[in-house]
Amino acid sequence: MKSFQAEDEIAGICSALGASFAGKLAITSTSGPGLALKSEAIGLGVMAELPIVIVDVQRAGPSTGLPTKTEQADLMQALYGRNGECPVVVLAASTPSNCFQFAFEAARIAVEHMTPVLLLTDGYLANGCEPWRIPSMKDLPEIHPPFADRNEIPFLPYKRDCDTLVRSWLYLVHRD
C-alpha cells in the first residue's frame, strides 16, 4: 500500500488513474466542490475502464465551499457531472459504521467490473461515530479481479470476457 499527497484535486485523481493503469486499486477523495475538478479525469477512467474509487465527503457551497457546514448536494454532480453520457456507479453511505461496508463494496465493484465508483458520504458521517465490530478478513466476501492470463502474449487490453463483458486487467510481474 502506498499513500500520496497530491497538490490538488486534479493531480490526485490523475495519480490514482496512473496507479490503476499500473495494476493497483487506487482511491482518491474530495470534500465536495472538488468533485467538479475531478470530473474530466473520471470520464477518462470510464473510457479507459480503470478501477478507481472516488470518495466524496460532501460539504456546502461552490468553489472552495464551507469547511464546517455539511450538505448532501453532490448527487446530481455524481450522477451526471461528466461529459458525454459517461456513467459511473454511485454508492452512498448512511451511517458511520456502514462507511466501511460501502467502501469495501465500492472497491469490489470497481475491481470486478473495471470501472470508477463514486462513494458519497458527508461531514456528519465523517465526524460521527458509532460502535461497530471490525470484520475479520475471512468474513469479507472474496474479490475476484479479472486479471489477464500471464501466458497471453500479446496482452489484448480490450479483449472481453464472454460472460461479463469485462476486460482483463494487466497483471504486472516485477522482474529482478
VEXLUM-284488 format. One record per atom (N, C-alpha, C, CB): atom name; residue number from 1; z, x, y. Coordinates in Angstrom, 3 decimals. Last residue first. Glycine has a CB too. Layout:
// VEXLUM-284488
> atom n pz px py
> CA NUM Z X Y
...
//
This chain:
// VEXLUM-284488
> atom n pz px py
> N 176 -11.300 13.516 -9.023
> CA 176 -10.599 14.741 -8.551
> C 176 -11.598 15.828 -8.194
> CB 176 -9.615 15.270 -9.632
> N 175 -12.250 10.293 -7.901
> CA 175 -12.503 11.466 -8.751
> C 175 -11.825 12.691 -8.155
> CB 175 -14.027 11.718 -8.912
> N 174 -11.330 6.980 -8.029
> CA 174 -11.202 8.243 -7.315
> C 174 -11.402 9.411 -8.284
> CB 174 -9.821 8.341 -6.620
> N 173 -13.325 4.245 -8.297
> CA 173 -12.555 5.188 -9.094
> C 173 -12.536 6.505 -8.322
> CB 173 -13.164 5.367 -10.544
> N 172 -13.519 0.978 -7.166
> CA 172 -13.688 2.401 -6.847
> C 172 -12.767 3.249 -7.711
> CB 172 -13.409 2.665 -5.351
> N 171 -15.247 -1.735 -7.964
> CA 171 -14.019 -1.067 -8.365
> C 171 -14.226 0.418 -8.142
> CB 171 -13.645 -1.380 -9.857
> N 170 -16.581 -4.243 -6.022
> CA 170 -16.755 -2.874 -6.492
> C 170 -15.392 -2.255 -6.776
> CB 170 -17.534 -2.029 -5.454
> N 169 -16.666 -7.478 -7.182
> CA 169 -16.020 -6.581 -6.234
> C 169 -16.131 -5.185 -6.807
> CB 169 -14.522 -6.981 -5.968
> N 168 -19.325 -9.866 -7.586
> CA 168 -18.385 -8.860 -8.088
> C 168 -17.851 -8.000 -6.955
> CB 168 -19.056 -7.976 -9.144
> N 167 -19.400 -13.254 -6.315
> CA 167 -19.968 -11.927 -6.529
> C 167 -18.897 -10.979 -7.037
> CB 167 -20.596 -11.385 -5.232
> N 166 -19.255 -16.449 -7.829
> CA 166 -18.576 -15.413 -7.057
> C 166 -19.224 -14.071 -7.356
> CB 166 -17.054 -15.377 -7.378
> N 165 -20.066 -18.549 -9.382
> CA 165 -20.951 -18.142 -8.274
> C 165 -20.302 -17.122 -7.347
> CB 165 -21.366 -19.359 -7.466
> N 164 -18.799 -19.247 -11.727
> CA 164 -18.077 -19.445 -10.469
> C 164 -18.929 -19.193 -9.231
> CB 164 -16.878 -18.547 -10.432
> N 163 -20.784 -18.833 -13.766
> CA 163 -19.894 -19.997 -13.774
> C 163 -19.283 -20.284 -12.405
> CB 163 -18.789 -19.790 -14.783
> N 162 -22.225 -16.496 -13.241
> CA 162 -22.955 -17.743 -13.509
> C 162 -22.061 -18.979 -13.436
> CB 162 -23.606 -17.675 -14.877
> N 161 -21.546 -14.393 -10.605
> CA 161 -21.043 -14.876 -11.873
> C 161 -21.678 -16.252 -12.088
> CB 161 -19.457 -14.939 -11.894
> N 160 -24.243 -12.700 -8.929
> CA 160 -23.270 -13.788 -9.040
> C 160 -22.807 -13.999 -10.476
> CB 160 -23.865 -15.075 -8.500
> N 159 -24.847 -9.859 -7.011
> CA 159 -25.049 -10.496 -8.307
> C 159 -23.915 -11.501 -8.499
> CB 159 -25.090 -9.435 -9.478
> N 158 -24.548 -8.361 -4.761
> CA 158 -24.640 -9.806 -4.602
> C 158 -25.035 -10.522 -5.884
> CB 158 -25.625 -10.134 -3.524
> N 157 -24.381 -5.643 -5.550
> CA 157 -23.296 -6.257 -4.793
> C 157 -23.375 -7.773 -4.663
> CB 157 -23.260 -5.669 -3.446
> N 156 -24.808 -4.016 -8.352
> CA 156 -25.553 -5.054 -7.645
> C 156 -24.555 -5.909 -6.859
> CB 156 -26.392 -5.934 -8.643
> N 155 -24.832 -0.666 -9.163
> CA 155 -23.980 -1.790 -8.793
> C 155 -24.816 -2.764 -7.972
> CB 155 -22.717 -1.313 -7.996
> N 154 -27.353 0.402 -11.552
> CA 154 -26.687 0.441 -10.253
> C 154 -25.822 -0.801 -10.040
> CB 154 -27.721 0.562 -9.130
> N 153 -24.702 0.152 -13.697
> CA 153 -25.358 1.076 -12.772
> C 153 -26.820 0.672 -12.701
> CB 153 -25.197 2.581 -13.227
> N 152 -21.827 -0.802 -15.056
> CA 152 -23.004 -1.411 -14.432
> C 152 -23.586 -0.467 -13.370
> CB 152 -22.637 -2.784 -13.798
> N 151 -19.484 0.109 -16.007
> CA 151 -20.692 0.697 -16.591
> C 151 -21.970 0.136 -15.981
> CB 151 -20.706 0.470 -18.084
> N 150 -17.535 -1.422 -14.826
> CA 150 -17.612 0.003 -14.465
> C 150 -18.887 0.668 -14.979
> CB 150 -16.398 0.744 -15.011
> N 149 -18.311 -4.541 -13.575
> CA 149 -18.245 -3.744 -14.786
> C 149 -18.435 -2.277 -14.403
> CB 149 -19.318 -4.203 -15.826
> N 148 -16.414 -5.547 -10.734
> CA 148 -17.688 -5.254 -11.395
> C 148 -17.422 -4.432 -12.646
> CB 148 -18.658 -4.500 -10.439
> N 147 -13.752 -7.900 -10.543
> CA 147 -14.240 -6.529 -10.484
> C 147 -15.554 -6.384 -11.247
> CB 147 -13.192 -5.565 -11.047
> N 146 -12.548 -10.359 -9.390
> CA 146 -13.847 -10.292 -10.070
> C 146 -14.459 -8.894 -9.992
> CB 146 -14.811 -11.313 -9.465
> N 145 -9.058 -10.560 -10.142
> CA 145 -10.130 -10.082 -9.266
> C 145 -11.453 -9.999 -10.027
> CB 145 -9.768 -8.706 -8.674
> N 144 -6.867 -12.808 -10.830
> CA 144 -7.989 -12.245 -11.579
> C 144 -9.101 -11.807 -10.626
> CB 144 -8.530 -13.270 -12.598
> N 143 -3.403 -12.944 -10.908
> CA 143 -4.586 -12.946 -10.047
> C 143 -5.691 -12.211 -10.792
> CB 143 -4.292 -12.276 -8.646
> N 142 -1.009 -15.041 -12.496
> CA 142 -1.831 -13.835 -12.519
> C 142 -3.033 -14.012 -11.586
> CB 142 -2.301 -13.517 -13.966
> N 141 1.801 -16.502 -10.829
> CA 141 0.540 -16.617 -11.566
> C 141 -0.264 -15.322 -11.459
> CB 141 -0.290 -17.806 -11.038
> N 140 5.113 -15.191 -11.316
> CA 140 3.988 -15.499 -10.432
> C 140 2.708 -15.623 -11.251
> CB 140 3.830 -14.411 -9.338
> N 139 6.952 -14.319 -13.086
> CA 139 6.880 -15.766 -12.878
> C 139 5.725 -16.169 -11.965
> CB 139 8.186 -16.269 -12.297
> N 138 6.909 -11.589 -12.992
> CA 138 6.411 -12.217 -14.219
> C 138 6.273 -13.732 -14.070
> CB 138 7.341 -11.896 -15.385
> N 137 8.156 -11.061 -10.556
> CA 137 6.715 -10.838 -10.687
> C 137 6.153 -11.540 -11.926
> CB 137 6.416 -9.335 -10.753
> N 136 10.448 -13.587 -9.560
> CA 136 10.161 -12.409 -10.367
> C 136 8.651 -12.271 -10.493
> CB 136 10.837 -12.504 -11.771
> N 135 10.956 -14.764 -6.206
> CA 135 10.480 -14.909 -7.585
> C 135 10.268 -13.566 -8.269
> CB 135 9.186 -15.699 -7.609
> N 134 13.877 -15.092 -4.477
> CA 134 12.689 -14.257 -4.574
> C 134 12.200 -14.322 -6.011
> CB 134 12.982 -12.781 -4.135
> N 133 15.029 -18.211 -3.579
> CA 133 15.110 -17.172 -4.597
> C 133 13.795 -16.397 -4.612
> CB 133 15.417 -17.781 -6.001
> N 132 16.233 -18.997 -0.357
> CA 132 15.239 -19.160 -1.421
> C 132 15.346 -17.974 -2.349
> CB 132 13.792 -19.290 -0.846
> N 131 17.574 -20.466 2.571
> CA 131 17.789 -19.744 1.314
> C 131 16.665 -20.036 0.323
> CB 131 19.149 -20.125 0.700
> N 130 15.866 -19.901 5.619
> CA 130 16.393 -20.850 4.653
> C 130 16.594 -20.080 3.361
> CB 130 15.435 -22.090 4.454
> N 129 14.926 -19.552 9.032
> CA 129 15.406 -19.008 7.765
> C 129 15.864 -20.150 6.878
> CB 129 16.557 -17.992 7.990
> N 128 12.617 -18.824 11.735
> CA 128 13.520 -19.643 10.950
> C 128 13.999 -18.931 9.703
> CB 128 12.852 -20.930 10.575
> N 127 10.682 -17.475 13.023
> CA 127 12.051 -17.177 13.439
> C 127 13.076 -17.958 12.634
> CB 127 12.225 -17.476 14.910
> N 126 8.429 -18.490 11.760
> CA 126 8.596 -17.034 11.864
> C 126 10.032 -16.659 12.211
> CB 126 7.643 -16.463 12.916
> N 125 8.735 -21.231 12.132
> CA 125 8.796 -20.674 10.776
> C 125 9.063 -19.176 10.812
> CB 125 7.490 -20.955 10.019
> N 124 8.482 -21.314 14.905
> CA 124 9.682 -21.853 14.267
> C 124 9.832 -21.305 12.855
> CB 124 9.636 -23.388 14.236
> N 123 5.914 -20.228 15.330
> CA 123 7.103 -19.499 15.762
> C 123 8.382 -20.008 15.138
> CB 123 7.224 -19.564 17.242
> N 122 3.934 -20.864 12.346
> CA 122 4.243 -20.968 13.775
> C 122 5.536 -20.229 14.076
> CB 122 4.352 -22.449 14.213
> N 121 0.995 -20.372 10.360
> CA 121 2.425 -20.625 10.462
> C 121 2.691 -20.844 11.949
> CB 121 3.299 -19.426 9.860
> N 120 -1.889 -20.355 8.377
> CA 120 -1.266 -20.777 9.622
> C 120 0.234 -20.946 9.441
> CB 120 -1.890 -22.080 10.120
> N 119 -4.100 -18.187 7.046
> CA 119 -2.787 -18.764 6.775
> C 119 -2.126 -19.070 8.107
> CB 119 -1.903 -17.802 5.912
> N 118 -7.428 -18.034 6.008
> CA 118 -6.520 -18.119 7.152
> C 118 -5.228 -18.782 6.712
> CB 118 -7.165 -18.903 8.326
> N 117 -9.349 -15.848 4.081
> CA 117 -8.457 -17.013 4.058
> C 117 -7.545 -16.921 5.274
> CB 117 -7.620 -17.080 2.721
> N 116 -12.622 -14.678 3.149
> CA 116 -11.471 -14.655 4.047
> C 116 -10.663 -15.951 3.934
> CB 116 -11.931 -14.440 5.500
> N 115 -13.475 -14.209 -0.343
> CA 115 -13.643 -14.883 0.939
> C 115 -12.433 -14.656 1.828
> CB 115 -13.874 -16.380 0.733
> N 114 -13.536 -14.086 -3.268
> CA 114 -14.227 -13.139 -2.385
> C 114 -14.536 -13.771 -1.027
> CB 114 -15.527 -12.647 -3.043
> N 113 -12.041 -15.505 -5.034
> CA 113 -13.253 -16.158 -4.529
> C 113 -14.018 -15.306 -3.516
> CB 113 -12.891 -17.480 -3.898
> N 112 -9.883 -13.895 -5.688
> CA 112 -10.635 -14.523 -6.777
> C 112 -11.950 -15.146 -6.319
> CB 112 -9.789 -15.579 -7.435
> N 111 -8.988 -13.077 -3.102
> CA 111 -9.458 -12.116 -4.101
> C 111 -10.321 -12.777 -5.173
> CB 111 -8.273 -11.420 -4.753
> N 110 -8.331 -15.514 -1.780
> CA 110 -9.214 -14.516 -1.159
> C 110 -9.815 -13.585 -2.200
> CB 110 -8.447 -13.698 -0.114
> N 109 -6.539 -16.717 -3.583
> CA 109 -7.818 -17.364 -3.267
> C 109 -8.800 -16.352 -2.703
> CB 109 -7.614 -18.519 -2.269
> N 108 -4.431 -14.813 -3.493
> CA 108 -5.099 -15.157 -4.754
> C 108 -6.472 -15.780 -4.499
> CB 108 -4.227 -16.123 -5.574
> N 107 -3.686 -14.861 -0.781
> CA 107 -4.193 -13.620 -1.379
> C 107 -4.950 -13.908 -2.670
> CB 107 -3.039 -12.642 -1.652
> N 106 -2.803 -17.518 -0.612
> CA 106 -3.907 -17.055 0.246
> C 106 -4.523 -15.783 -0.331
> CB 106 -3.409 -16.799 1.698
> N 105 -0.664 -17.432 -2.415
> CA 105 -1.820 -18.265 -2.729
> C 105 -3.033 -17.864 -1.880
> CB 105 -1.483 -19.748 -2.508
> N 104 1.073 -15.741 -0.980
> CA 104 0.600 -15.358 -2.309
> C 104 -0.669 -16.127 -2.662
> CB 104 1.691 -15.610 -3.368
> N 103 1.448 -17.344 1.266
> CA 103 0.857 -16.016 1.431
> C 103 0.320 -15.514 0.094
> CB 103 1.894 -15.021 2.004
> N 102 2.671 -19.553 0.099
> CA 102 1.358 -19.723 0.700
> C 102 0.676 -18.378 0.938
> CB 102 1.477 -20.491 2.010
> N 101 5.085 -18.394 -0.763
> CA 101 4.192 -19.035 -1.729
> C 101 2.774 -19.169 -1.157
> CB 101 4.740 -20.423 -2.126
> N 100 6.169 -17.524 1.714
> CA 100 5.866 -16.566 0.643
> C 100 4.853 -17.154 -0.324
> CB 100 7.149 -16.167 -0.111
> N 99 6.481 -19.969 3.013
> CA 99 5.589 -18.959 3.601
> C 99 5.204 -17.921 2.549
> CB 99 6.265 -18.268 4.817
> N 98 8.402 -21.551 1.928
> CA 98 7.086 -21.601 1.298
> C 98 6.071 -20.708 1.995
> CB 98 6.580 -23.021 1.278
> N 97 10.636 -20.937 3.509
> CA 97 10.609 -20.489 2.112
> C 97 9.222 -20.589 1.495
> CB 97 11.587 -21.301 1.287
> N 96 10.065 -22.079 6.049
> CA 96 10.186 -20.628 5.900
> C 96 10.080 -20.166 4.446
> CB 96 11.501 -20.165 6.478
> N 95 7.495 -24.586 5.639
> CA 95 8.897 -24.192 5.689
> C 95 8.974 -22.669 5.584
> CB 95 9.721 -24.879 4.547
> N 94 4.746 -24.863 5.665
> CA 94 5.543 -25.878 6.346
> C 94 7.028 -25.543 6.428
> CB 94 5.374 -27.186 5.654
> N 93 1.578 -23.206 6.082
> CA 93 2.932 -23.247 5.532
> C 93 3.756 -24.260 6.327
> CB 93 3.598 -21.830 5.568
> N 92 -1.717 -23.903 5.461
> CA 92 -0.660 -23.999 6.473
> C 92 0.691 -24.127 5.783
> CB 92 -0.904 -25.205 7.425
> N 91 -4.979 -22.459 5.046
> CA 91 -3.726 -22.943 4.465
> C 91 -2.686 -22.988 5.572
> CB 91 -3.250 -22.033 3.277
> N 90 -8.408 -22.557 4.880
> CA 90 -7.283 -22.586 5.809
> C 90 -6.085 -23.200 5.084
> CB 90 -7.636 -23.394 7.109
> N 89 -11.332 -20.801 4.129
> CA 89 -10.191 -21.527 3.574
> C 89 -9.059 -21.430 4.593
> CB 89 -9.755 -20.948 2.166
> N 88 -14.201 -21.203 6.257
> CA 88 -13.154 -20.391 5.632
> C 88 -12.092 -21.320 5.060
> CB 88 -12.524 -19.389 6.655
> N 87 -17.692 -21.398 7.125
> CA 87 -16.439 -21.979 6.637
> C 87 -15.473 -20.942 6.077
> CB 87 -16.733 -23.003 5.578
> N 86 -19.636 -21.394 9.660
> CA 86 -19.085 -20.311 8.857
> C 86 -17.728 -20.759 8.308
> CB 86 -18.950 -18.994 9.697
> N 85 -21.619 -22.480 11.541
> CA 85 -21.125 -23.129 10.334
> C 85 -20.625 -22.131 9.301
> CB 85 -22.206 -23.982 9.731
> N 84 -22.046 -20.529 13.824
> CA 84 -22.976 -20.907 12.774
> C 84 -22.406 -21.438 11.485
> CB 84 -23.770 -19.787 12.462
> N 83 -19.096 -18.727 14.704
> CA 83 -20.496 -19.073 14.941
> C 83 -21.159 -19.576 13.672
> CB 83 -21.259 -17.872 15.485
> N 82 -15.858 -20.293 14.638
> CA 82 -16.779 -19.201 14.354
> C 82 -18.203 -19.667 14.602
> CB 82 -16.612 -18.698 12.903
> N 81 -13.737 -22.262 14.549
> CA 81 -13.871 -21.277 15.618
> C 81 -14.727 -20.071 15.309
> CB 81 -12.556 -20.812 15.995
> N 80 -12.993 -24.333 12.831
> CA 80 -14.364 -24.310 13.346
> C 80 -14.653 -23.186 14.335
> CB 80 -14.661 -25.608 13.998
> N 79 -10.348 -23.924 11.813
> CA 79 -11.365 -24.617 11.020
> C 79 -12.785 -24.326 11.490
> CB 79 -11.119 -26.101 11.061
> N 78 -8.998 -22.534 13.853
> CA 78 -9.015 -22.004 12.486
> C 78 -10.134 -22.634 11.657
> CB 78 -7.662 -22.245 11.806
> N 77 -9.393 -24.240 16.021
> CA 77 -9.889 -22.865 16.097
> C 77 -9.996 -22.272 14.699
> CB 77 -8.966 -21.996 16.981
> N 76 -8.009 -26.456 15.031
> CA 76 -9.455 -26.562 15.273
> C 76 -10.090 -25.180 15.381
> CB 76 -9.731 -27.372 16.555
> N 75 -5.376 -25.298 14.864
> CA 75 -6.055 -25.851 13.701
> C 75 -7.568 -25.924 13.910
> CB 75 -5.506 -27.233 13.385
> N 74 -3.725 -24.340 16.843
> CA 74 -4.846 -23.489 16.430
> C 74 -5.651 -24.062 15.270
> CB 74 -4.335 -22.133 16.050
> N 73 -1.398 -25.523 17.743
> CA 73 -2.663 -25.983 18.309
> C 73 -3.876 -25.179 17.850
> CB 73 -2.583 -25.940 19.797
> N 72 1.446 -25.675 17.700
> CA 72 0.643 -25.768 16.488
> C 72 -0.752 -26.255 16.875
> CB 72 1.307 -26.724 15.439
> N 71 3.801 -23.502 19.273
> CA 71 2.804 -24.552 19.348
> C 71 2.050 -24.562 18.024
> CB 71 1.835 -24.340 20.562
> N 70 6.666 -22.185 20.881
> CA 70 5.927 -22.479 19.666
> C 70 4.940 -23.609 19.914
> CB 70 6.883 -22.840 18.524
> N 69 7.219 -19.739 23.277
> CA 69 7.018 -21.174 23.048
> C 69 6.144 -21.395 21.819
> CB 69 6.378 -21.844 24.287
> N 68 7.347 -17.035 23.849
> CA 68 8.569 -17.695 23.390
> C 68 8.395 -19.171 23.081
> CB 68 9.633 -17.539 24.414
> N 67 4.919 -16.006 24.776
> CA 67 5.522 -15.412 23.585
> C 67 6.724 -16.177 23.041
> CB 67 5.933 -14.017 23.886
> N 66 2.144 -17.713 25.559
> CA 66 3.563 -17.678 25.914
> C 66 4.326 -17.175 24.700
> CB 66 4.086 -19.090 26.371
> N 65 -1.069 -16.059 26.086
> CA 65 -0.134 -17.059 25.576
> C 65 1.272 -16.913 26.110
> CB 65 -0.095 -16.996 24.098
> N 64 -3.213 -14.533 26.779
> CA 64 -2.071 -13.831 26.194
> C 64 -0.969 -14.771 25.738
> CB 64 -1.511 -12.853 27.184
> N 63 -5.417 -17.111 26.256
> CA 63 -5.342 -15.705 26.647
> C 63 -4.140 -15.045 26.002
> CB 63 -5.271 -15.566 28.174
> N 62 -3.545 -20.255 26.198
> CA 62 -4.748 -19.430 26.050
> C 62 -4.466 -17.990 26.462
> CB 62 -5.905 -20.005 26.889
> N 61 -0.580 -21.525 24.493
> CA 61 -1.332 -21.004 25.615
> C 61 -2.579 -20.232 25.276
> CB 61 -0.477 -20.163 26.394
> N 60 1.979 -20.892 22.002
> CA 60 1.296 -21.683 23.026
> C 60 0.425 -20.852 23.955
> CB 60 2.302 -22.432 23.836
> N 59 1.396 -19.709 18.669
> CA 59 2.230 -19.882 19.854
> C 59 1.363 -20.448 20.964
> CB 59 2.892 -18.537 20.290
> N 58 1.269 -19.199 15.139
> CA 58 0.815 -19.884 16.345
> C 58 1.870 -19.906 17.447
> CB 58 0.411 -21.295 16.006
> N 57 0.419 -16.727 13.349
> CA 57 1.713 -17.281 13.727
> C 57 1.504 -17.900 15.110
> CB 57 2.871 -16.172 13.729
> N 56 -1.915 -16.348 11.036
> CA 56 -1.839 -16.770 12.435
> C 56 -0.493 -17.434 12.669
> CB 56 -3.007 -17.738 12.801
> N 55 -3.246 -13.983 8.937
> CA 55 -2.042 -14.776 9.193
> C 55 -1.979 -15.065 10.686
> CB 55 -0.746 -14.032 8.704
> N 54 -5.882 -13.628 6.895
> CA 54 -5.569 -13.596 8.319
> C 54 -4.381 -14.521 8.540
> CB 54 -6.803 -14.023 9.199
> N 53 -6.932 -11.711 4.223
> CA 53 -6.029 -12.784 4.631
> C 53 -5.719 -12.568 6.102
> CB 53 -4.712 -12.809 3.761
> N 52 -10.085 -11.097 2.623
> CA 52 -9.022 -10.712 3.556
> C 52 -8.162 -11.945 3.823
> CB 52 -9.613 -10.128 4.898
> N 51 -12.739 -10.219 0.727
> CA 51 -11.447 -10.903 0.644
> C 51 -10.434 -10.315 1.621
> CB 51 -10.900 -10.824 -0.776
> N 50 -16.007 -10.720 1.865
> CA 50 -14.917 -9.760 1.739
> C 50 -13.579 -10.490 1.713
> CB 50 -14.953 -8.738 2.894
> N 49 -18.742 -11.581 2.271
> CA 49 -17.904 -12.011 1.154
> C 49 -16.813 -10.991 0.852
> CB 49 -18.758 -12.245 -0.089
> N 48 -20.247 -11.228 4.468
> CA 48 -20.223 -10.107 3.532
> C 48 -19.381 -10.411 2.284
> CB 48 -19.682 -8.864 4.228
> N 47 -19.721 -13.694 5.732
> CA 47 -21.092 -13.324 5.395
> C 47 -21.131 -12.216 4.340
> CB 47 -21.839 -12.876 6.651
> N 46 -16.942 -13.562 6.086
> CA 46 -17.534 -14.644 5.298
> C 46 -18.917 -14.232 4.816
> CB 46 -17.615 -15.951 6.125
> N 45 -16.747 -11.285 7.714
> CA 45 -16.075 -11.309 6.421
> C 45 -16.618 -12.395 5.508
> CB 45 -14.594 -11.501 6.613
> N 44 -18.133 -12.197 9.955
> CA 44 -18.669 -11.071 9.187
> C 44 -18.056 -11.045 7.791
> CB 44 -18.402 -9.735 9.915
> N 43 -16.306 -14.163 10.783
> CA 43 -17.660 -14.538 10.379
> C 43 -18.329 -13.446 9.564
> CB 43 -18.502 -14.856 11.597
> N 42 -14.250 -12.478 11.501
> CA 42 -14.031 -13.399 10.384
> C 42 -15.383 -13.877 9.869
> CB 42 -13.140 -14.609 10.815
> N 41 -15.423 -11.283 13.721
> CA 41 -15.225 -10.467 12.519
> C 41 -14.905 -11.333 11.304
> CB 41 -14.102 -9.453 12.746
> N 40 -15.347 -13.461 15.468
> CA 40 -16.636 -12.869 15.109
> C 40 -16.516 -12.021 13.839
> CB 40 -17.173 -12.012 16.269
> N 39 -12.513 -14.010 15.668
> CA 39 -13.459 -14.968 15.095
> C 39 -14.795 -14.352 14.693
> CB 39 -13.704 -16.070 16.073
> N 38 -10.549 -12.550 16.888
> CA 38 -10.890 -12.176 15.516
> C 38 -12.071 -12.982 14.965
> CB 38 -9.679 -12.363 14.616
> N 37 -10.188 -13.807 19.295
> CA 37 -10.740 -12.455 19.312
> C 37 -11.184 -12.007 17.921
> CB 37 -9.714 -11.476 19.869
> N 36 -8.979 -16.156 18.431
> CA 36 -10.307 -16.226 19.048
> C 36 -10.966 -14.854 19.071
> CB 36 -10.211 -16.787 20.476
> N 35 -6.513 -15.207 17.632
> CA 35 -7.428 -15.716 16.611
> C 35 -8.850 -15.811 17.162
> CB 35 -6.957 -17.094 16.105
> N 34 -4.919 -14.629 19.783
> CA 34 -5.719 -13.543 19.229
> C 34 -6.687 -13.989 18.146
> CB 34 -4.821 -12.494 18.680
> N 33 -3.341 -16.900 20.254
> CA 33 -4.560 -16.692 21.040
> C 33 -5.460 -15.572 20.519
> CB 33 -4.191 -16.399 22.455
> N 32 -1.571 -16.359 17.529
> CA 32 -2.175 -17.494 18.207
> C 32 -3.435 -17.171 18.962
> CB 32 -1.210 -18.081 19.132
> N 31 -0.896 -13.679 16.747
> CA 31 0.087 -14.660 17.189
> C 31 -0.584 -15.706 18.066
> CB 31 1.240 -13.976 17.950
> N 30 -2.084 -12.280 13.655
> CA 30 -2.201 -12.535 15.085
> C 30 -1.142 -13.555 15.454
> CB 30 -3.635 -13.035 15.471
> N 29 -2.908 -9.905 11.052
> CA 29 -2.176 -11.024 11.633
> C 29 -2.435 -11.127 13.127
> CB 29 -0.680 -10.879 11.369
> N 28 -4.380 -9.082 7.877
> CA 28 -4.201 -8.844 9.299
> C 28 -3.505 -10.061 9.886
> CB 28 -5.566 -8.567 10.012
> N 27 -4.814 -7.518 4.785
> CA 27 -4.186 -8.604 5.518
> C 27 -4.058 -8.172 6.973
> CB 27 -2.793 -8.976 4.909
> N 26 -6.790 -6.785 1.917
> CA 26 -6.385 -6.467 3.283
> C 26 -5.839 -7.714 3.969
> CB 26 -7.569 -5.885 4.084
> N 25 -7.140 -5.276 -1.130
> CA 25 -6.783 -6.536 -0.492
> C 25 -6.228 -6.197 0.884
> CB 25 -5.744 -7.356 -1.351
> N 24 -9.848 -2.933 -1.447
> CA 24 -8.417 -3.217 -1.305
> C 24 -8.222 -4.611 -0.736
> CB 24 -7.730 -2.166 -0.401
> N 23 -12.480 -2.006 -1.438
> CA 23 -11.889 -2.485 -2.676
> C 23 -10.403 -2.766 -2.626
> CB 23 -12.140 -1.514 -3.725
> N 22 -13.727 -1.390 0.908
> CA 22 -13.398 -0.260 0.035
> C 22 -12.663 -0.689 -1.229
> CB 22 -12.558 0.745 0.788
> N 21 -13.775 -3.824 2.128
> CA 21 -15.053 -3.280 1.674
> C 21 -14.833 -2.123 0.702
> CB 21 -15.897 -2.815 2.872
> N 20 -11.090 -3.908 2.861
> CA 20 -11.592 -4.825 1.844
> C 20 -12.907 -4.335 1.272
> CB 20 -11.762 -6.224 2.423
> N 19 -11.085 -1.979 4.854
> CA 19 -10.249 -1.786 3.668
> C 19 -10.721 -2.683 2.526
> CB 19 -8.770 -2.073 3.995
> N 18 -12.838 -3.225 6.680
> CA 18 -13.178 -1.931 6.092
> C 18 -12.379 -1.653 4.837
> CB 18 -12.951 -0.825 7.095
> N 17 -11.337 -5.488 7.345
> CA 17 -12.626 -5.654 6.679
> C 17 -13.068 -4.353 6.008
> CB 17 -13.690 -6.119 7.683
> N 16 -9.210 -4.218 8.641
> CA 16 -8.953 -4.975 7.418
> C 16 -10.253 -5.198 6.643
> CB 16 -8.286 -6.327 7.749
> N 15 -10.557 -3.216 10.848
> CA 15 -9.942 -2.282 9.907
> C 15 -9.655 -2.969 8.579
> CB 15 -8.648 -1.700 10.492
> N 14 -11.200 -5.636 12.053
> CA 14 -12.288 -4.767 11.591
> C 14 -11.761 -3.712 10.625
> CB 14 -12.986 -4.089 12.788
> N 13 -8.671 -6.608 12.719
> CA 13 -9.452 -7.298 11.690
> C 13 -10.607 -6.443 11.194
> CB 13 -9.983 -8.619 12.227
> N 12 -7.830 -4.603 14.570
> CA 12 -7.012 -4.983 13.423
> C 12 -7.837 -5.643 12.332
> CB 12 -5.902 -5.914 13.859
> N 11 -9.761 -4.564 16.548
> CA 11 -9.619 -3.379 15.700
> C 11 -8.817 -3.713 14.446
> CB 11 -8.941 -2.232 16.478
> N 10 -9.182 -7.095 17.624
> CA 10 -10.495 -6.817 17.056
> C 10 -10.428 -5.614 16.126
> CB 10 -11.525 -6.575 18.169
> N 9 -6.533 -6.841 18.601
> CA 9 -6.864 -7.827 17.567
> C 9 -8.185 -7.504 16.861
> CB 9 -6.939 -9.221 18.182
> N 8 -5.690 -3.303 19.011
> CA 8 -5.902 -4.674 19.479
> C 8 -6.328 -5.561 18.314
> CB 8 -6.966 -4.712 20.607
> N 7 -4.981 -0.951 17.714
> CA 7 -4.757 -1.049 19.159
> C 7 -4.963 -2.453 19.709
> CB 7 -5.670 -0.102 19.877
> N 6 -3.136 -1.267 14.597
> CA 6 -4.358 -1.156 15.396
> C 6 -4.045 -1.367 16.874
> CB 6 -5.415 -2.177 14.921
> N 5 -1.235 0.226 12.376
> CA 5 -1.053 -0.490 13.642
> C 5 -2.289 -0.258 14.497
> CB 5 0.247 -0.021 14.390
> N 4 -1.120 -0.091 8.928
> CA 4 -1.854 0.496 10.040
> C 4 -1.646 -0.365 11.276
> CB 4 -3.365 0.632 9.707
> N 3 -0.050 0.740 5.673
> CA 3 0.152 -0.061 6.876
> C 3 -0.513 0.665 8.037
> CB 3 1.677 -0.305 7.156
> N 2 -0.812 0.516 2.205
> CA 2 -0.872 1.244 3.471
> C 2 -0.666 0.277 4.606
> CB 2 -2.213 1.988 3.629
> N 1 0.000 0.839 -1.170
> CA 1 0.000 0.000 0.000
> C 1 0.000 0.885 1.235
> CB 1 1.207 -0.955 -0.003
//
